Amino acid sequence: MTDQTAQPVSDRLDIHDVERRVKAIFIGSVGNLVEWYDFYAYTAFALYFAPAFFPNSDPVVQQFNAAVLFAATFLMRPLGGWLFGFIADRYGRRLSLTLSVVCMCFGSLIIAVTPTYATIGFAAPAILALARVIEGLSLGGEYGASATYLSEVADAKHRGFYSSFQYVTLIGGQLTAIIVLLLLQKVFLTPDELKAWGWRIPFVIGAALAIIAAVMRRGLHETEAFVEAKKVSKPTGSIVGLLNYPRELLLVVGLTAGGTAAFYTFTTYMQTFVKLSVGLTEDQTTFVIFGSLIFATILQPLYGAISDRIGRKPLLIFFGIAGTIATIPILTALKDTKSPFTAFLLICAAWIFVAGYTSINAIVKAELFPTNVRALGVGLPYAITVSIFGGTAPAVALYFKSSGHEDWFYYYLSGMIFLSLLIYSTMRDTKHDSAMHRHE
């Protein structure tokens, strides 16, 4: 009788543990979605608010616009990766996650309330620059902190599946920005209203969502790994400590380079490519990209679950081989088609191999480092690599297009993926040889 009554208690304890983990992963992921929504809202609504901040008649302001975009999207992300990685490793994952989303809230709120150039002159784009710097700082820190938290809060058998939700919500942020854009464009506002004041709405929404996410993240429990690490040694989170793992740092750079170039190509740049090179209308472009992003979102947890069964390395090698071989044919066929449905299928075909990287890259990086430098080890080299190879992918593509050699970019991207394939083929499979248990 005693044995029969003991079993349900054990089951309830297991269920409670699963519920606790799922709740923590949900809250961490929702915050990630909010951050990426805020970031993508800038791109989605730039057409409407750009004239309010950057009048074409002022060449100085035009140059300043270019400098703002460069500083915000490239320079600040590594700084954010260092700052929030340091906070996460020194003071805890929960604090870092909360501060990063509060930081994004300030950035969105500043954009929402800043007067236009016609009202305050050059101060308007200067304030916008400050907002983008804050958002870039926040986004640079979010990746390492959230990847670390999701990997540490998941149980060992399902880390790939749970951590894949980082890219589910990352892509979800872009989808949410597109949905808000479509609703305002097609349902609630006229084009004139959007240009006059409606463009402020998505940033108000973003700031409000960020506040909600910050409150939710304050209630997160700290990860057991961080608590255990504090018992073993005093946490430092310093770059000096991180330099004790040079091979792991180089691995993060190598395994990220090709993957981040592919990710930004088939997300950020693809909208420009489909519109300018394929020649689809704005509405066709929006729905093609929207549909392909939904398909990409579905793939993330599926691939994450597969990695829990067969390991991380096979998926990375699949991405490397398929990406090296198929990138040039897919982009060539995409440029030649005039059918929205064919364009959709070709982009989805690309996501079949790109998801081999996006779904598990966060957990692979987290499994490379011990607890005391994990957030910094994941976040800083990743942010630097994204700044060099990921965020620049659209600019490189447009440069080749403007020079009359658009197809050169196809070879550039294929070559980047091949270089990462060399890393994938020589690195250890972190599922079977993980540093998650090390707190040194």
Sequence and secondary structure as in RCSB ss.txt:
>XXXX:A:sequence
MTDQTAQPVSDRLDIHDVERRVKAIFIGSVGNLVEWYDFYAYTAFALYFAPAFFPNSDPVVQQFNAAVLFAATFL
MRPLGGWLFGFIADRYGRRLSLTLSVVCMCFGSLIIAVTPTYATIGFAAPAILALARVIEGLSLGGEYGASATYL
SEVADAKHRGFYSSFQYVTLIGGQLTAIIVLLLLQKVFLTPDELKAWGWRIPFVIGAALAIIAAVMRRGLHETEA
FVEAKKVSKPTGSIVGLLNYPRELLLVVGLTAGGTAAFYTFTTYMQTFVKLSVGLTEDQTTFVIFGSLIFATILQ
PLYGAISDRIGRKPLLIFFGIAGTIATIPILTALKDTKSPFTAFLLICAAWIFVAGYTSINAIVKAELFPTNVRA
LGVGLPYAITVSIFGGTAPAVALYFKSSGHEDWFYYYLSGMIFLSLLIYSTMRDTKHDSAMHRHE
>XXXX:A:secstr
 HHHHHHHHHHHHHHHHHHHHHHHHHHHHHHHHHHHHHHHHHHHHHHHHHHHHS TT HHHHHHHHHHHHIIIII
HHHHHHHHHHHHHHHH HHHHHHHHHHHHHHHHHHHHH   HHHHTTHHHHHHHHHHHHHHHHHHHHHHHHHHHH
HHHS GGGHHHHHTHHHHHHHHHHHHHHHHHHHIIIII  HHHHHHTGGGHHHHHHHHHHHHHHHHHHT    HH
HHHHHHHS     HHHHTT HHHHHHHHHHHHHHHHHHHIIIIIHHHHIIIII   HHHHHHHHHHHHHHHHHHH
HHHHHHHHHH SHHHHHHHHHHHHHHHHHHHHHHHH   HHHHHHHHHHHHHHHHHHHTTHHHHHHTTS GGGHH
HHHHHHHHHHIIIIITTHHHHHHHHHHTT THHHHHHHHHHHHHHHHHHHHS  TTTS  TT   
